[in-house]
Amino acid sequence: MYKRSPRKKATNAMTKHKDVASLHESNHDQKQLWQDAIKWPLYSIAVMPIVLAAGWTLGQGEALRLNQFFGFLIASIALLLWENLTNDLFDSETGVDEINKPHSVVTLIGKKRPVQQLASIALLIGLLLIFLLALRSSQSVFYLVIGSCFLGYLYQGPPFRLGYKGLGEPLCWLAFGPLATSAGILVLSPQIIDVTKIPWNHSLILGSGPALATTLVLFCSHFHQVTEDAANGKNSPLVRLGTRRASALIPWLIITTFALEWIPILIGIVPLTGFLGIIGLAPAMSLIKLLKKYHNQPKLISKSKFMALRFQALNGFGFSLGIALAPLFGISLNI
């Protein structure tokens, strides 16, 4: 009877091992792509306006309306999910994601219709929740959130596609700054707030700095795809400036974020405990160093957006927590 040689057995075993390893690696890569597609850390952007509003409400010594707080939290996440999914859909139409974004949800699923359906469901859930919350606080909440959603559509949606004209960053600041923060304050509507008026003054004082930190996340998301953006007609600020000049702006954007938070503290409007936002400084410094050194090396800076996100989250949560803790130290807010 023919017997397989030991060498042939060993070769077959090695081939089988390689196939298993290749399959395991493929599964691991697919899992990583889905994690990148979901972008769960990104949702700190969505929740920051209501977190700021909660910090301010507690800082006033008011009780927090938890049902309103968590309702707005869930709605914000649903609406950001809608925006992320529709952005993938819109980018798939222009081809900007074909080379540099294998974790696009459209690419991973291979079909647009399921993504469209999921985006529509997320939008419906988000707006329905906001409508119910507005009934329990102020009708202005609904209009403010609709305004934020409209700005989000202007960013990537046809025929506007203002993000392709380099206007995504100011739209981002407006949506997550005065509009969303005003909506958050009204949703919680402490007794000292007149719900018939939009609290622009409060939202600008509280939300301007954190909204700029959110805008920094969007700004940094372009560094690793400048070539692809330029080839597909997406004139982001990075395409216009170039990576070297854009990286030189990062320290100034971070300094301005802190300045917008610290000036109200220094003039006595916001309590000194608001300085707790300084906990975002460490990731901010890491981001500055990374982009200064490797600004034109896409593979080395592909995660710079998430470094900016750590700064945004730590700074915003720290600032909010500091304001919320003010009554414990006998400090009152003057806004």
N, C-alpha and C positions, 0 to 999 in steps of 0.2 A: 504494500500500500504506500502511495506517495505521502511523504511527510513534508510539511512546510518547514523551510529552513528557519533557524533562530533569527537570522538577519532579516528575512522577509517579514517574520512575525513582528520584529521590532519596528520595521519600517511602517507596517500597517498600523501599529499601535500609536506611533508618532503622528501619522496622518490623521487618525481618529482624534487624537488629543488636540491637534491643531484646529480641526473642524469644530470641536467643542469649544475651544478657546475663542475661535473666531465668532461663533454664535453668541458666546457670553459677552464678548466685547461689543458685538452689534447691539445686543439687548441693552447693555450699559449705555452705549452711545444714544440709543433711542430714548432711554429714560432721561438722560441728561438733556436731550433736545426738548423733551416735553417740560422738564423743569424750567428750561430757559424760556419756553413759550408761555408758560403760566405766569412767570415773573412775579411770584407771590410777594417778594420784598417790596415791589413797586407799589403795593396797595397802602403803604404808609403815606403815600402822596394823597390818596383818596380820603383817608381818615383825619388828616391833619387839621383841616378847617374846623371840624366838630370838636376835636381835642382842644384846640385853642379856645373855642367858645366855652367848653366845659371848664377849662382852667380859669378863664375870666369869671364865669358864673360862681365857681367855688371861691375865687379870690374876693368876690363881693360879699361872701358870707351867705349866699343864697343856696338853697337845696337844689341838687341836680335832678332834673326830670329824666330818670333812667330810661323810661319807655321811649321818650323822644330821642334821647342820646343814642341808644342802640338802633332805633329805627333809622335815624339819619346815617349811622355807621354802615348798616347793611345796604341802604340805598346808594351810598357813595361808592361802595365796592362794586355793586351791580352796574352802576353807570360807568365806572372806569373800565370794567370788563367789556361793556359795550364799546367804549371808545377804542380799547386795544384791539378787539376783534375787527371792528370796522376799519381801523388803520391798516391791519394786515390785508383786508380785502381790497382797500383802495390802492395800497402799494403793490399788490399782485397785478393790478391792472396796468400799472406803469412799468413794471419789471424791475423796480429798484431793489427788490428783495431777493432776486433770483440767485445771485452769486454769494452775497454776504450774510444772508439770513436763512439758514437751513431750518431754524426753529420757528419760522413763521407758521402759524396754526393752519393756514391755507395749504402750505407746502406739506406739512405733516399729515393732514387728513387727505389731501389730494383732490378735494372737491370744495367748491365755494358755497354750495347751497346749505350744507349743515352749519357752516360758520355763520352764514347770514341768518339762519333760523335761531341759533344760539344768541347772536348779538341782539336780535329783535326781542327775544324773551328777556334778556338782561335789561334792555332799555325799558320794556314794559313794567317789569318788576320794580326797577328803580324809580320810575316816574309815578307809579301807583303808590308806592310807599311815601314818596315826597308829597303827593297830593293829600294823603291821609294825615301826614304830619302837619301840613299847612292848615288843614281844617282845625287842628288842635293848637295852633299858634297864630300864624299870620299868613294871609293869602300871598303876601310878597315872597314868601319862601319858595313857592312853586315857580313864580316868574324868575326869581334869581337863579334857580337851578336850571330852568329851561334856557336862560341866558348862557349859563356855563356850558350846557350841552351844545348850544348853537355855536359857541366859540370853538368847542372841540370838533364840531363838524367842519367849520371853516378851515381848520388846520389841515385836514387831509382830504375832505370830501369834495367831489366834483360838483360844479365846475370851478369852485373857488381854489382849493388846494393852496392855501396861503402859506403852508409850511414849505412848499416848493419855491416860494418867493422870499424865504428867509424871515417870515413873520410869525413863526411858531412860538418863539420865546415870549414876545409880548402878549400873545393870546393866552399862553399858559399862565403868565403872571396875573392877568385880569381874571381868568376863570377860577384859579385856586386862591387868589388874594381877596380883593374886595367883594366879588360876587359870592363865592362859596363861604367865606368867613361871615359875611352879613347874614346869609341864610342860616348858618349854624347858630349864630347868636339869637336870631329870631325863633328858631325851632325850640331852643331851651327857654327863651323868653322869661328871664327873671323879672320880678315885679318892677324894677327900676327902668325897664325898657319900654318905650312907647311902641307897641307893635304896629301902629298905623304908619310909622315912618321907618325907612331903611337906615340902619345904624352905620352909615358910611364912615363916620369919624372913628368909631370903635374898631371897625374892621380894618381900616387903614393902619391904625396904631398897632393892632395885634397881628394882622396878617401880612403886612408888607414884607418883613424880613423872612419869615417862613416861606412865603410864596416865591421869593427870589431864590431861596434854597431849592425849591421844587423846580424852578426854571433852570437852575444849574444842572439838574439831573438830565433834563432834555438837551441842554447844550452839550453836555459831555457824551451823550449817546451818539453823536455824529462823528466823533474823533476817528473811530476805526473804519468808517465807511465813506470817507471823503471822495475817493476815486469813483466808487459806484454811484454816489449821489450826483456828482458832476456829470457822469456819463448819461444819467437818466433825467437830466434837467432839474434836479432838486438843488436849488441854490440856497442851501442852509447857510447860517453864519460861518460855519467852518469852511465851506466851499469858497465863500466870498473873502474870508480873512486869510485862509491857509492855517495849517495846524500850529505853526510857530507863533504867529500873532495871537491866535485863539488861546493857546496855552498860557500866554502872558496875561490874558484877561482873567484867568481863574482866580488868582489871589485877590484881585480887585472885586470880583463878584462875591467872594467870601467875606472880605472886609466890609463891603456894603451891606451884606446880610446882617452881620453883627451890628453895624452902625444903625440900621433901621430898627433893631431891637434895643440897642443900648441908649440911643438918644432919648427916647421916652422915659427910660429909667433915670438917666442923669438929670433930666429936668423935672423929675418927681411925679410923672404921670403913671408910670408902671413901677411896682415895688422892686427894691433891690434884689429880692429873691429871683427875679427874672434873669439875673446873671447866670442862673443854672444852665442856660442854653450853651454856655461855654464848653459843655461836655462834648459838643460836636467838633471841637478844635482838632483833636487827634486825627480822625479820618480826613479832615480838611487839609491838614499838613501833608498827609500821605498822598492825597490826590494831587496837590501842587507839585510835590517832588516827582511823582510818576510822570505827569504830563510834561513837565519841564524837560525831563531827560529823554523820554521816549515818545514825544508827541506825534512823530511821523512813522511809528512802527506799530501797525494795526494789531498784530498778534499780542503784543505786550500791553496794549492799552484797551483791549476789547472789554475788560471788566471795569473800566473807569467810571461808567455810569453807576455801577453798584457801590463804588467808593463814594461817589457824590450822594448816593441814596442813603448811605450810612450817616454822612454828615447831615443831610436833611432830616432824617428820623431823629437822631440824637439831639440835634439842635432844637428842633421843633418841640419834641416831647419834654426836653429839659426846660425850655422857655415856658411851656404851658404848666408844667409841674411847679416851677418856681412861683408863678403867679398864683396857682391854686393854694400853695402853702403859706401865702402872705398872712392870712388871718391868725395862723398859729403863732406868729411872731408879733402880733398886734399891729400889723401894717395894713393900711387901707389903700384901695385903688382910687385914683382921681379921674377915672374915665367912666 
